[in-house]
Amino acid sequence: MEKEKSSLEKLEAKLKEMWREKGDPHIIAAKHTEFVVEPRVFLGTKLNPEILKLLVMNYLAQSSSQDSGVGNIDVTPEKLTINSPKGKPLVVIRDKSIIQQYLAQRA
Amino acid sequence: MAILSAPQTQLNRVSPVRENHSPIGGLGKIDVASQQIFDLIKRIDEIDKNPNDPFRAVKKKPLAAVLKAADAAAASGPAPTPTPVKLANQGPNLHEIENRTPIEISGSSLKFTLGLVRMLGKGIKGIPELAGKAAKEQTLLGQGVA
């Protein structure tokens, strides 16, 4: 009998599913089959930066329609900060393309 | 190809393939990533040699389509410079991986990471719930309850 997966394993599977839909999956085409090289979701206790980037972009895309997003994001042309509901900085983004995309979305 | 480099990636099969754990003689101790690559090459070779292999029936894309796409890509521009394969012990370390994406986070514990996934994953079906459950499980594990 197959052992039931823990929530962490289910979460990993779900995040991989998200990456396959929204990320940039690499496919190796062999003669009669294809293989997908998937990211390892957790590197130690941290998120793979590729997955983190997708989650951040998802959060920013939804922030304009989310009440919780209002006031939780500080943005300047150089830096975008996502704060916790209590105002503590959680994520600092210096990727110019993400910042510009967010500013364009807000305009 | 760099896409095979570890530790940030892992090779997963799209379609079912029979497991093959044949030992590879004469190579001494090899790491898991190398073993996966050897197993993969060996398995592809088996499929190629056996026209009755059941795996052929479930292939996702015909070879002709793959080759046609490759030809089209080759015709559209100069061939890319091949990148050498990096194996597990030669791959980038965690510090290098973190520096690739200019996104900094203010915590490093698993509990913090799961909380972050829960918050950032809002709107994606199942992710906030699973992150919350996983965080609770980790807390229970930490307390020695589970």
gemmi code that builds the backbone of each chain (N, CA, C; Angstrom):
import gemmi

chains = {
    "A": [
        ("MET", (0.836, -1.201, 0.000), (0.000, 0.000, 0.000), (0.875, 1.258, 0.000)),
        ("GLU", (0.479, 2.207, -0.833), (1.307, 3.411, -0.949), (1.153, 4.295, 0.285)),
        ("LYS", (2.292, 4.801, 0.760), (2.259, 5.649, 1.946), (1.624, 6.999, 1.591)),
        ("GLU", (0.770, 7.483, 2.486), (0.112, 8.758, 2.202), (1.127, 9.898, 2.265)),
        ("LYS", (1.009, 10.802, 1.317), (1.973, 11.892, 1.243), (1.709, 12.911, 2.351)),
        ("SER", (2.787, 13.517, 2.832), (2.632, 14.571, 3.826), (2.191, 15.849, 3.104)),
        ("SER", (1.739, 16.824, 3.889), (1.300, 18.092, 3.284), (2.451, 18.773, 2.558)),
        ("LEU", (3.666, 18.600, 3.106), (4.837, 19.222, 2.475), (5.075, 18.620, 1.092)),
        ("GLU", (4.927, 17.294, 1.000), (5.111, 16.636, -0.303), (4.012, 17.054, -1.283)),
        ("LYS", (2.790, 17.163, -0.756), (1.676, 17.603, -1.621), (1.911, 19.031, -2.099)),
        ("LEU", (2.439, 19.858, -1.193), (2.724, 21.248, -1.560), (3.796, 21.299, -2.648)),
        ("GLU", (4.819, 20.474, -2.496), (5.880, 20.418, -3.519), (5.288, 20.054, -4.873)),
        ("ALA", (4.401, 19.060, -4.865), (3.779, 18.614, -6.119), (2.963, 19.747, -6.739)),
        ("LYS", (2.267, 20.458, -5.881), (1.413, 21.556, -6.362), (2.264, 22.693, -6.946)),
        ("LEU", (3.377, 22.980, -6.265), (4.252, 24.053, -6.753), (4.907, 23.656, -8.083)),
        ("LYS", (5.215, 22.368, -8.225), (5.776, 21.894, -9.504), (4.740, 22.019, -10.610)),
        ("GLU", (3.489, 21.727, -10.251), (2.393, 21.855, -11.223), (2.294, 23.317, -11.685)),
        ("MET", (2.388, 24.226, -10.706), (2.334, 25.653, -11.031), (3.495, 26.032, -11.953)),
        ("TRP", (4.691, 25.488, -11.626), (5.881, 25.797, -12.435), (5.714, 25.267, -13.863)),
        ("ARG", (5.096, 24.094, -14.007), (4.900, 23.541, -15.349), (3.949, 24.421, -16.172)),
        ("GLU", (2.968, 25.029, -15.470), (1.993, 25.872, -16.169), (2.527, 27.275, -16.456)),
        ("LYS", (3.212, 27.853, -15.455), (3.583, 29.258, -15.578), (5.080, 29.488, -15.743)),
        ("GLY", (5.882, 28.480, -15.464), (7.333, 28.654, -15.527), (7.874, 28.383, -16.912)),
        ("ASP", (9.118, 27.967, -16.931), (9.771, 27.737, -18.218), (10.334, 26.315, -18.219)),
        ("PRO", (9.452, 25.307, -18.374), (9.946, 23.928, -18.262), (10.894, 23.551, -19.401)),
        ("HIS", (11.995, 22.892, -19.041), (12.958, 22.420, -20.037), (12.590, 20.997, -20.419)),
        ("ILE", (12.487, 20.759, -21.710), (12.135, 19.414, -22.156), (13.306, 18.834, -22.938)),
        ("ILE", (13.700, 17.622, -22.552), (14.753, 16.923, -23.289), (14.043, 15.942, -24.207)),
        ("ALA", (14.221, 16.116, -25.495), (13.586, 15.206, -26.443), (14.576, 14.115, -26.815)),
        ("ALA", (14.267, 12.887, -26.409), (15.076, 11.746, -26.817), (14.433, 11.170, -28.074)),
        ("LYS", (14.926, 10.014, -28.535), (14.433, 9.497, -29.808), (12.951, 9.135, -29.741)),
        ("HIS", (12.549, 8.469, -28.654), (11.165, 7.997, -28.591), (10.404, 8.545, -27.397)),
        ("THR", (10.967, 9.481, -26.725), (10.266, 9.986, -25.548), (10.749, 11.396, -25.214)),
        ("GLU", (10.147, 11.973, -24.201), (10.570, 13.291, -23.746), (10.695, 13.274, -22.232)),
        ("PHE", (11.608, 14.052, -21.735), (11.803, 14.155, -20.292), (11.754, 15.624, -19.893)),
        ("VAL", (11.205, 15.857, -18.725), (11.148, 17.228, -18.209), (12.101, 17.332, -17.022)),
        ("VAL", (12.962, 18.336, -17.041), (13.838, 18.572, -15.891), (13.120, 19.564, -14.985)),
        ("GLU", (12.691, 19.061, -13.851), (11.900, 19.905, -12.942), (12.805, 20.562, -11.903)),
        ("PRO", (12.389, 21.724, -11.408), (13.188, 22.336, -10.346), (12.993, 21.597, -9.034)),
        ("ARG", (13.998, 21.609, -8.207), (13.822, 21.109, -6.843), (13.174, 22.262, -6.080)),
        ("VAL", (12.018, 22.012, -5.499), (11.227, 23.110, -4.925), (11.924, 23.738, -3.717)),
        ("PHE", (12.357, 22.885, -2.790), (13.011, 23.411, -1.592), (14.503, 23.087, -1.639)),
        ("LEU", (15.325, 24.108, -1.464), (16.766, 23.911, -1.365), (17.098, 24.069, 0.115)),
        ("GLY", (17.213, 22.970, 0.791), (17.333, 23.030, 2.251), (15.989, 23.483, 2.793)),
        ("THR", (16.003, 24.590, 3.511), (14.735, 25.120, 4.033), (14.242, 26.306, 3.212)),
        ("LYS", (14.973, 26.631, 2.144), (14.585, 27.800, 1.338), (13.912, 27.376, 0.046)),
        ("LEU", (13.189, 28.311, -0.520), (12.529, 28.053, -1.804), (13.528, 28.209, -2.942)),
        ("ASN", (13.374, 27.399, -3.958), (14.150, 27.584, -5.181), (13.828, 28.980, -5.731)),
        ("PRO", (14.835, 29.790, -6.062), (14.572, 31.155, -6.539), (13.627, 31.215, -7.739)),
        ("GLU", (13.674, 30.192, -8.581), (12.782, 30.191, -9.751), (11.313, 30.108, -9.303)),
        ("ILE", (11.058, 29.261, -8.306), (9.695, 29.104, -7.778), (9.299, 30.379, -7.033)),
        ("LEU", (10.249, 30.911, -6.265), (9.974, 32.137, -5.500), (9.587, 33.273, -6.457)),
        ("LYS", (10.293, 33.363, -7.556), (10.009, 34.428, -8.532), (8.584, 34.283, -9.080)),
        ("LEU", (8.200, 33.056, -9.382), (6.837, 32.834, -9.907), (5.782, 33.213, -8.872)),
        ("LEU", (6.048, 32.841, -7.611), (5.087, 33.169, -6.545), (4.989, 34.682, -6.345)),
        ("VAL", (6.148, 35.342, -6.387), (6.157, 36.806, -6.221), (5.358, 37.463, -7.349)),
        ("MET", (5.577, 36.982, -8.568), (4.867, 37.570, -9.712), (3.365, 37.313, -9.600)),
        ("ASN", (3.004, 36.137, -9.107), (1.587, 35.832, -8.885), (0.989, 36.786, -7.848)),
        ("TYR", (1.741, 36.996, -6.760), (1.249, 37.868, -5.685), (1.066, 39.296, -6.192)),
        ("LEU", (2.056, 39.776, -6.944), (1.985, 41.146, -7.447), (0.853, 41.301, -8.468)),
        ("ALA", (0.646, 40.266, -9.277), (-0.426, 40.327, -10.276), (-1.789, 40.406, -9.605)),
        ("GLN", (-1.881, 39.778, -8.430), (-3.165, 39.754, -7.738), (-3.339, 40.904, -6.757)),
        ("SER", (-2.244, 41.591, -6.453), (-2.301, 42.574, -5.373), (-3.284, 43.697, -5.642)),
        ("SER", (-3.440, 44.071, -6.905), (-4.336, 45.188, -7.176), (-5.794, 44.815, -6.896)),
        ("SER", (-6.085, 43.499, -7.002), (-7.463, 43.080, -6.769), (-7.656, 42.503, -5.361)),
        ("GLN", (-6.583, 42.501, -4.587), (-6.667, 41.945, -3.233), (-6.656, 43.073, -2.209)),
        ("ASP", (-7.619, 43.066, -1.349), (-7.628, 44.094, -0.307), (-6.376, 44.011, 0.548)),
        ("SER", (-5.926, 42.777, 0.792), (-4.762, 42.594, 1.658), (-3.493, 43.150, 1.019)),
        ("GLY", (-3.506, 43.289, -0.295), (-2.313, 43.783, -0.969), (-2.123, 45.278, -0.798)),
        ("VAL", (-3.180, 45.991, -0.525), (-3.091, 47.453, -0.407), (-2.273, 47.811, 0.836)),
        ("GLY", (-1.242, 48.584, 0.631), (-0.404, 48.994, 1.763), (0.635, 47.972, 2.152)),
        ("ASN", (0.583, 46.796, 1.557), (1.574, 45.783, 1.898), (2.763, 45.803, 0.962)),
        ("ILE", (2.708, 46.685, -0.021), (3.794, 46.736, -1.004), (4.338, 48.161, -1.081)),
        ("ASP", (5.655, 48.280, -0.838), (6.320, 49.576, -1.023), (7.158, 49.473, -2.278)),
        ("VAL", (7.027, 50.467, -3.143), (7.777, 50.371, -4.394), (8.468, 51.674, -4.741)),
        ("THR", (9.722, 51.545, -5.170), (10.485, 52.647, -5.764), (11.038, 52.085, -7.079)),
        ("PRO", (11.562, 52.915, -7.961), (12.090, 52.362, -9.218), (13.220, 51.343, -8.995)),
        ("GLU", (13.899, 51.395, -7.848), (15.023, 50.465, -7.612), (14.637, 49.253, -6.780)),
        ("LYS", (13.592, 49.386, -5.985), (13.327, 48.329, -5.003), (11.829, 48.185, -4.746)),
        ("LEU", (11.401, 46.945, -4.655), (9.997, 46.689, -4.305), (10.005, 45.806, -3.056)),
        ("THR", (9.264, 46.212, -2.055), (9.251, 45.452, -0.798), (7.841, 44.941, -0.522)),
        ("ILE", (7.755, 43.641, -0.240), (6.469, 43.057, 0.171), (6.522, 42.890, 1.679)),
        ("ASN", (5.569, 43.527, 2.350), (5.539, 43.484, 3.809), (4.507, 42.484, 4.311)),
        ("SER", (4.720, 42.033, 5.524), (3.727, 41.160, 6.164), (2.532, 42.018, 6.570)),
        ("PRO", (1.400, 41.403, 6.920), (0.246, 42.206, 7.369), (0.591, 43.109, 8.557)),
        ("LYS", (1.634, 42.738, 9.313), (2.038, 43.575, 10.448), (3.038, 44.657, 10.041)),
        ("GLY", (3.392, 44.684, 8.764), (4.291, 45.729, 8.276), (5.753, 45.349, 8.245)),
        ("LYS", (6.074, 44.087, 8.567), (7.485, 43.667, 8.565), (7.901, 43.301, 7.140)),
        ("PRO", (9.045, 43.820, 6.656), (9.477, 43.470, 5.296), (9.779, 41.969, 5.179)),
        ("LEU", (9.141, 41.324, 4.211), (9.350, 39.881, 4.020), (10.202, 39.592, 2.788)),
        ("VAL", (9.901, 40.306, 1.714), (10.600, 40.056, 0.452), (11.039, 41.386, -0.140)),
        ("VAL", (12.305, 41.460, -0.547), (12.814, 42.654, -1.218), (13.219, 42.256, -2.635)),
        ("ILE", (12.645, 42.942, -3.603), (12.888, 42.595, -5.011), (13.651, 43.729, -5.682)),
        ("ARG", (14.762, 43.362, -6.314), (15.546, 44.375, -7.056), (15.551, 44.078, -8.545)),
        ("ASP", (14.793, 43.078, -8.951), (14.695, 42.722, -10.371), (13.903, 43.811, -11.094)),
        ("LYS", (14.603, 44.533, -11.990), (13.990, 45.685, -12.645), (12.749, 45.302, -13.466)),
        ("SER", (12.813, 44.132, -14.108), (11.676, 43.743, -14.966), (10.415, 43.512, -14.123)),
        ("ILE", (10.581, 42.924, -12.945), (9.426, 42.685, -12.070), (8.865, 44.021, -11.582)),
        ("ILE", (9.771, 44.930, -11.194), (9.327, 46.237, -10.675), (8.581, 47.013, -11.772)),
        ("GLN", (9.166, 47.009, -12.977), (8.531, 47.757, -14.072), (7.167, 47.164, -14.431)),
        ("GLN", (7.098, 45.839, -14.401), (5.824, 45.164, -14.702), (4.765, 45.566, -13.676)),
        ("TYR", (5.179, 45.635, -12.413), (4.237, 45.989, -11.346), (3.782, 47.448, -11.499)),
        ("LEU", (4.743, 48.332, -11.807), (4.400, 49.751, -11.957), (3.462, 49.949, -13.156)),
        ("ALA", (3.726, 49.220, -14.236), (2.866, 49.329, -15.425), (1.460, 48.828, -15.114)),
        ("GLN", (1.386, 47.789, -14.328), (0.086, 47.211, -13.962), (-0.730, 48.180, -13.104)),
        ("ARG", (-0.005, 48.941, -12.258), (-0.703, 49.872, -11.365), (-1.170, 51.128, -12.098)),
        ("ALA", (-0.429, 51.478, -13.169), (-0.710, 52.745, -13.867), (-2.075, 52.704, -14.547)),
    ],
    "B": [
        ("MET", (24.404, 19.768, -21.154), (23.480, 20.883, -21.060), (23.336, 21.321, -19.611)),
        ("ALA", (23.295, 22.595, -19.414), (23.213, 23.127, -18.054), (21.931, 22.716, -17.349)),
        ("ILE", (20.903, 22.413, -18.122), (19.619, 22.103, -17.492), (19.677, 20.815, -16.686)),
        ("LEU", (20.734, 20.028, -16.879), (20.852, 18.797, -16.087), (21.609, 19.037, -14.792)),
        ("SER", (22.066, 20.263, -14.579), (22.933, 20.493, -13.438), (22.184, 20.361, -12.129)),
        ("ALA", (22.827, 19.837, -11.150), (22.281, 19.703, -9.808), (22.944, 20.777, -8.967)),
        ("PRO", (22.516, 21.168, -7.776), (21.426, 20.546, -7.047), (20.065, 21.188, -7.291)),
        ("GLN", (19.962, 22.194, -8.111), (18.681, 22.887, -8.182), (17.668, 22.202, -9.069)),
        ("THR", (18.085, 21.167, -9.799), (17.126, 20.486, -10.649), (17.127, 18.995, -10.369)),
        ("GLN", (16.106, 18.336, -10.836), (16.054, 16.887, -10.747), (15.382, 16.369, -12.005)),
        ("LEU", (15.814, 15.207, -12.432), (15.316, 14.668, -13.680), (14.080, 13.835, -13.410)),
        ("ASN", (12.977, 14.186, -14.027), (11.756, 13.420, -13.833), (11.226, 12.922, -15.159)),
        ("ARG", (10.662, 11.734, -15.124), (10.132, 11.175, -16.356), (8.730, 11.703, -16.602)),
        ("VAL", (8.420, 12.008, -17.814), (7.077, 12.451, -18.168), (6.161, 11.244, -18.273)),
        ("SER", (6.672, 10.171, -18.853), (5.866, 8.997, -19.106), (6.424, 7.817, -18.319)),
        ("PRO", (5.589, 6.788, -18.110), (6.072, 5.659, -17.318), (7.193, 4.886, -18.019)),
        ("VAL", (8.183, 4.574, -17.277), (9.297, 3.781, -17.789), (9.616, 2.738, -16.731)),
        ("ARG", (9.910, 1.522, -17.150), (10.257, 0.494, -16.176), (11.562, 0.885, -15.488)),
        ("GLU", (11.628, 0.569, -14.194), (12.842, 0.895, -13.452), (13.968, -0.034, -13.892)),
        ("ASN", (15.141, 0.470, -13.933), (16.291, -0.337, -14.295), (17.423, -0.001, -13.335)),
        ("HIS", (17.729, -0.946, -12.500), (18.758, -0.689, -11.491), (20.031, -1.482, -11.762)),
        ("SER", (20.276, -1.774, -13.010), (21.471, -2.535, -13.325), (22.713, -1.775, -12.878)),
        ("PRO", (23.603, -2.466, -12.201), (24.820, -1.771, -11.774), (25.708, -1.437, -12.973)),
        ("ILE", (26.395, -0.361, -12.881), (27.308, 0.019, -13.961), (28.711, -0.331, -13.490)),
        ("GLY", (29.302, -1.313, -14.123), (30.585, -1.826, -13.651), (31.730, -0.959, -14.105)),
        ("GLY", (32.785, -0.996, -13.300), (34.024, -0.367, -13.716), (34.090, 1.131, -13.521)),
        ("LEU", (33.031, 1.727, -13.010), (33.048, 3.187, -12.866), (33.273, 3.633, -11.429)),
        ("GLY", (33.297, 2.656, -10.515), (33.501, 3.029, -9.123), (32.300, 3.753, -8.577)),
        ("LYS", (32.510, 4.566, -7.571), (31.395, 5.257, -6.923), (30.946, 6.445, -7.779)),
        ("ILE", (29.651, 6.511, -8.058), (29.133, 7.658, -8.807), (27.986, 8.266, -8.027)),
        ("ASP", (27.753, 9.535, -8.231), (26.706, 10.189, -7.460), (25.332, 9.930, -8.081)),
        ("VAL", (24.294, 10.369, -7.392), (22.923, 10.056, -7.795), (22.591, 10.659, -9.159)),
        ("ALA", (23.019, 11.910, -9.382), (22.709, 12.563, -10.661), (23.338, 11.793, -11.812)),
        ("SER", (24.599, 11.359, -11.626), (25.274, 10.595, -12.681), (24.539, 9.287, -12.918)),
        ("GLN", (24.125, 8.643, -11.820), (23.412, 7.364, -11.937), (22.130, 7.551, -12.732)),
        ("GLN", (21.416, 8.656, -12.466), (20.160, 8.918, -13.177), (20.418, 9.096, -14.665)),
        ("ILE", (21.505, 9.788, -14.986), (21.808, 10.034, -16.400), (22.177, 8.717, -17.078)),
        ("PHE", (22.977, 7.892, -16.402), (23.350, 6.598, -16.973), (22.111, 5.731, -17.176)),
        ("ASP", (21.231, 5.706, -16.155), (20.010, 4.905, -16.252), (19.149, 5.389, -17.406)),
        ("LEU", (19.082, 6.707, -17.543), (18.261, 7.302, -18.602), (18.785, 6.899, -19.978)),
        ("ILE", (20.100, 7.021, -20.170), (20.696, 6.687, -21.466), (20.486, 5.205, -21.761)),
        ("LYS", (20.666, 4.374, -20.735), (20.523, 2.927, -20.910), (19.080, 2.589, -21.301)),
        ("ARG", (18.152, 3.249, -20.628), (16.737, 2.964, -20.881), (16.334, 3.414, -22.296)),
        ("ILE", (16.805, 4.576, -22.714), (16.493, 5.065, -24.061), (17.056, 4.100, -25.096)),
        ("ASP", (18.243, 3.595, -24.820), (18.876, 2.643, -25.717), (18.024, 1.377, -25.840)),
        ("GLU", (17.485, 0.916, -24.708), (16.632, -0.287, -24.710), (15.388, -0.061, -25.570)),
        ("ILE", (14.786, 1.118, -25.384), (13.559, 1.435, -26.141), (13.869, 1.462, -27.639)),
        ("ASP", (15.009, 2.042, -27.966), (15.391, 2.119, -29.385), (15.568, 0.746, -30.005)),
        ("LYS", (16.107, -0.177, -29.213), (16.404, -1.500, -29.760), (15.172, -2.386, -29.847)),
        ("ASN", (14.156, -2.104, -29.070), (13.001, -2.998, -29.005), (11.761, -2.355, -29.631)),
        ("PRO", (11.399, -2.775, -30.827), (10.215, -2.161, -31.477), (8.913, -2.494, -30.774)),
        ("ASN", (8.925, -3.544, -29.920), (7.689, -3.922, -29.224), (7.603, -3.343, -27.817)),
        ("ASP", (8.512, -2.489, -27.487), (8.506, -1.926, -26.137), (7.194, -1.167, -25.900)),
        ("PRO", (6.476, -1.490, -24.818), (5.181, -0.835, -24.581), (5.302, 0.669, -24.404)),
        ("PHE", (6.490, 1.117, -24.038), (6.674, 2.555, -23.821), (6.462, 3.359, -25.098)),
        ("ARG", (6.725, 2.713, -26.241), (6.559, 3.423, -27.512), (5.106, 3.836, -27.741)),
        ("ALA", (4.187, 3.058, -27.188), (2.764, 3.342, -27.398), (2.318, 4.605, -26.679)),
        ("VAL", (3.040, 5.000, -25.627), (2.610, 6.158, -24.843), (3.530, 7.357, -25.051)),
        ("LYS", (4.349, 7.316, -26.066), (5.245, 8.452, -26.294), (4.416, 9.712, -26.553)),
        ("LYS", (4.933, 10.831, -26.121), (4.139, 12.061, -26.159), (4.186, 12.747, -27.516)),
        ("LYS", (5.313, 12.670, -28.184), (5.430, 13.383, -29.445), (6.228, 12.528, -30.422)),
        ("PRO", (5.790, 12.405, -31.661), (6.550, 11.581, -32.598), (7.933, 12.177, -32.860)),
        ("LEU", (8.859, 11.302, -33.140), (10.228, 11.742, -33.381), (10.287, 12.742, -34.534)),
        ("ALA", (9.492, 12.492, -35.579), (9.521, 13.365, -36.750), (9.203, 14.813, -36.359)),
        ("ALA", (8.239, 14.985, -35.452), (7.850, 16.327, -35.021), (8.987, 16.994, -34.259)),
        ("VAL", (9.656, 16.199, -33.426), (10.773, 16.734, -32.630), (11.900, 17.177, -33.562)),
        ("LEU", (12.209, 16.313, -34.549), (13.298, 16.624, -35.477), (12.944, 17.844, -36.345)),
        ("LYS", (11.658, 17.922, -36.731), (11.217, 19.045, -37.553), (11.390, 20.359, -36.781)),
        ("ALA", (10.994, 20.329, -35.500), (11.127, 21.523, -34.661), (12.598, 21.893, -34.509)),
        ("ALA", (13.446, 20.872, -34.344), (14.889, 21.122, -34.193), (15.457, 21.724, -35.470)),
        ("ASP", (15.009, 21.219, -36.628), (15.474, 21.743, -37.911), (15.041, 23.200, -38.070)),
        ("ALA", (13.795, 23.472, -37.703), (13.269, 24.832, -37.820), (14.075, 25.784, -36.944)),
        ("ALA", (14.395, 25.321, -35.740), (15.169, 26.154, -34.815), (16.564, 26.401, -35.375)),
        ("ALA", (17.150, 25.352, -35.964), (18.498, 25.474, -36.517), (18.508, 26.434, -37.704)),
        ("ALA", (17.427, 26.393, -38.499), (17.366, 27.234, -39.698), (17.165, 28.700, -39.343)),
        ("SER", (16.586, 28.953, -38.164), (16.252, 30.330, -37.806), (17.431, 31.114, -37.236)),
        ("GLY", (18.519, 30.475, -36.949), (19.647, 31.215, -36.403), (20.857, 30.335, -36.203)),
        ("PRO", (21.958, 30.933, -35.776), (23.161, 30.138, -35.566), (22.992, 29.159, -34.407)),
        ("ALA", (23.672, 28.042, -34.502), (23.573, 27.019, -33.450), (24.132, 27.568, -32.153)),
        ("PRO", (23.440, 27.321, -31.022), (23.952, 27.824, -29.751), (25.230, 27.089, -29.334)),
        ("THR", (26.055, 27.784, -28.582), (27.275, 27.160, -28.085), (26.899, 26.116, -27.050)),
        ("PRO", (27.342, 24.868, -27.222), (26.964, 23.847, -26.247), (27.563, 24.137, -24.872)),
        ("THR", (26.765, 23.888, -23.858), (27.218, 24.096, -22.489), (27.547, 22.741, -21.882)),
        ("PRO", (28.689, 22.596, -21.262), (29.029, 21.284, -20.698), (28.095, 20.893, -19.567)),
        ("VAL", (27.850, 19.597, -19.451), (26.989, 19.089, -18.378), (27.711, 19.235, -17.050)),
        ("LYS", (26.975, 19.715, -16.067), (27.549, 19.812, -14.725), (26.921, 18.747, -13.861)),
        ("LEU", (27.709, 17.982, -13.187), (27.179, 16.950, -12.301), (27.055, 17.520, -10.892)),
        ("ALA", (26.460, 16.693, -10.022), (26.081, 17.178, -8.689), (27.225, 17.875, -7.951)),
        ("ASN", (28.379, 17.254, -7.952), (29.470, 17.816, -7.157), (30.131, 19.015, -7.838)),
        ("GLN", (29.700, 19.329, -9.072), (30.285, 20.478, -9.748), (29.265, 21.607, -9.891)),
        ("GLY", (28.055, 21.388, -9.449), (26.978, 22.352, -9.644), (27.168, 23.587, -8.789)),
        ("PRO", (26.345, 24.608, -9.053), (26.466, 25.823, -8.259), (26.022, 25.583, -6.828)),
        ("ASN", (26.644, 26.285, -5.896), (26.221, 26.105, -4.516), (25.016, 27.006, -4.229)),
        ("LEU", (24.476, 26.865, -3.046), (23.240, 27.578, -2.698), (23.417, 29.087, -2.836)),
        ("HIS", (24.593, 29.577, -2.438), (24.859, 31.014, -2.482), (24.790, 31.519, -3.927)),
        ("GLU", (25.376, 30.732, -4.837), (25.370, 31.128, -6.256), (23.949, 31.141, -6.804)),
        ("ILE", (23.160, 30.126, -6.427), (21.784, 30.032, -6.908), (20.978, 31.228, -6.418)),
        ("GLU", (21.152, 31.577, -5.145), (20.391, 32.702, -4.585), (20.718, 34.005, -5.307)),
        ("ASN", (21.975, 34.150, -5.711), (22.382, 35.396, -6.340), (21.896, 35.541, -7.770)),
        ("ARG", (21.423, 34.447, -8.363), (20.955, 34.522, -9.742), (19.686, 35.362, -9.846)),
        ("THR", (18.809, 35.221, -8.864), (17.552, 35.951, -8.894), (17.607, 37.026, -7.826)),
        ("PRO", (17.535, 38.288, -8.217), (17.666, 39.341, -7.212), (16.414, 39.522, -6.370)),
        ("ILE", (16.053, 38.492, -5.657), (14.935, 38.570, -4.716), (15.471, 38.112, -3.362)),
        ("GLU", (15.377, 38.986, -2.388), (15.881, 38.635, -1.052), (14.704, 38.370, -0.135)),
        ("ILE", (14.861, 37.389, 0.746), (13.818, 37.151, 1.733), (14.409, 37.327, 3.120)),
        ("SER", (13.551, 37.692, 4.062), (14.075, 38.093, 5.368), (14.159, 36.938, 6.365)),
        ("GLY", (13.888, 35.734, 5.939), (13.998, 34.589, 6.860), (14.531, 33.386, 6.134)),
        ("SER", (14.946, 32.368, 6.907), (15.506, 31.195, 6.237), (14.964, 29.876, 6.785)),
        ("SER", (14.132, 29.937, 7.812), (13.624, 28.685, 8.371), (12.519, 28.116, 7.486)),
        ("LEU", (12.264, 26.821, 7.653), (11.214, 26.179, 6.857), (9.845, 26.779, 7.196)),
        ("LYS", (9.654, 27.097, 8.461), (8.377, 27.671, 8.887), (8.153, 29.025, 8.192)),
        ("PHE", (9.222, 29.816, 8.146), (9.125, 31.115, 7.463), (8.816, 30.905, 5.983)),
        ("THR", (9.536, 29.952, 5.370), (9.341, 29.691, 3.936), (7.909, 29.271, 3.653)),
        ("LEU", (7.372, 28.402, 4.496), (5.996, 27.929, 4.278), (4.990, 29.072, 4.455)),
        ("GLY", (5.258, 29.940, 5.423), (4.395, 31.115, 5.629), (4.417, 32.025, 4.404)),
        ("LEU", (5.607, 32.152, 3.840), (5.775, 32.984, 2.646), (5.011, 32.389, 1.464)),
        ("VAL", (5.126, 31.071, 1.303), (4.410, 30.394, 0.210), (2.906, 30.590, 0.393)),
        ("ARG", (2.469, 30.495, 1.634), (1.035, 30.662, 1.923), (0.562, 32.060, 1.524)),
        ("MET", (1.384, 33.047, 1.841), (0.999, 34.431, 1.536), (1.092, 34.730, 0.038)),
        ("LEU", (2.223, 34.345, -0.577), (2.432, 34.686, -1.992), (1.585, 33.827, -2.924)),
        ("GLY", (1.183, 32.659, -2.433), (0.430, 31.737, -3.291), (-1.069, 31.985, -3.305)),
        ("LYS", (-1.478, 33.092, -2.703), (-2.914, 33.399, -2.681), (-3.453, 33.494, -4.093)),
        ("GLY", (-4.582, 32.877, -4.305), (-5.173, 32.917, -5.643), (-4.838, 31.692, -6.466)),
        ("ILE", (-3.843, 30.903, -6.008), (-3.522, 29.666, -6.723), (-4.170, 28.521, -5.938)),
        ("LYS", (-5.032, 27.818, -6.588), (-5.844, 26.807, -5.907), (-4.989, 25.768, -5.175)),
        ("GLY", (-5.244, 25.634, -3.899), (-4.602, 24.572, -3.121), (-3.317, 24.956, -2.425)),
        ("ILE", (-2.598, 25.940, -2.952), (-1.268, 26.241, -2.396), (-1.332, 26.873, -0.993)),
        ("PRO", (-2.140, 27.918, -0.766), (-2.166, 28.478, 0.589), (-2.608, 27.451, 1.640)),
        ("GLU", (-3.595, 26.621, 1.284), (-4.099, 25.615, 2.230), (-3.009, 24.598, 2.571)),
        ("LEU", (-2.351, 24.101, 1.528), (-1.314, 23.092, 1.751), (-0.123, 23.669, 2.519)),
        ("ALA", (0.227, 24.921, 2.224), (1.338, 25.553, 2.942), (0.980, 25.700, 4.425)),
        ("GLY", (-0.272, 26.063, 4.696), (-0.727, 26.184, 6.086), (-0.670, 24.843, 6.805)),
        ("LYS", (-1.157, 23.803, 6.129), (-1.135, 22.462, 6.730), (0.291, 21.988, 6.976)),
        ("ALA", (1.150, 22.228, 5.979), (2.548, 21.797, 6.107), (3.228, 22.521, 7.270)),
        ("ALA", (2.916, 23.812, 7.436), (3.503, 24.571, 8.543), (3.047, 24.002, 9.883)),
        ("LYS", (1.756, 23.628, 9.959), (1.238, 23.038, 11.204), (1.930, 21.712, 11.482)),
        ("GLU", (2.072, 20.900, 10.425), (2.749, 19.605, 10.591), (4.180, 19.785, 11.090)),
        ("GLN", (4.859, 20.789, 10.526), (6.242, 21.021, 10.946), (6.295, 21.459, 12.414)),
        ("THR", (5.310, 22.265, 12.816), (5.257, 22.703, 14.206), (5.054, 21.506, 15.128)),
        ("LEU", (4.122, 20.619, 14.717), (3.860, 19.423, 15.528), (5.088, 18.528, 15.593)),
        ("LEU", (5.766, 18.399, 14.451), (6.982, 17.579, 14.422), (8.023, 18.167, 15.367)),
        ("GLY", (8.110, 19.495, 15.355), (9.071, 20.176, 16.234), (8.774, 19.955, 17.709)),
        ("GLN", (7.470, 19.790, 17.982), (7.078, 19.571, 19.382), (7.105, 18.092, 19.739)),
        ("GLY", (7.384, 17.257, 18.748), (7.435, 15.817, 18.995), (6.074, 15.184, 19.134)),
        ("VAL", (5.019, 15.859, 18.627), (3.664, 15.320, 18.747), (3.381, 14.319, 17.647)),
        ("ALA", (3.758, 14.696, 16.383), (3.442, 13.821, 15.249), (4.437, 12.664, 15.168)),
    ],
}
model = gemmi.Model(1)
for chain_id, residues in chains.items():
    chain = gemmi.Chain(chain_id)
    for i, (resn, *xyz) in enumerate(residues, 1):
        res = gemmi.Residue()
        res.name, res.seqid = resn, gemmi.SeqId(i, " ")
        for name, pos in zip(("N", "CA", "C"), xyz):
            atom = gemmi.Atom()
            atom.name, atom.element = name, gemmi.Element(name[0])
            atom.pos, atom.b_iso = gemmi.Position(*pos), 0.0
            res.add_atom(atom)
        chain.add_residue(res)
    model.add_chain(chain)
structure = gemmi.Structure()
structure.add_model(model)
structure.setup_entities()
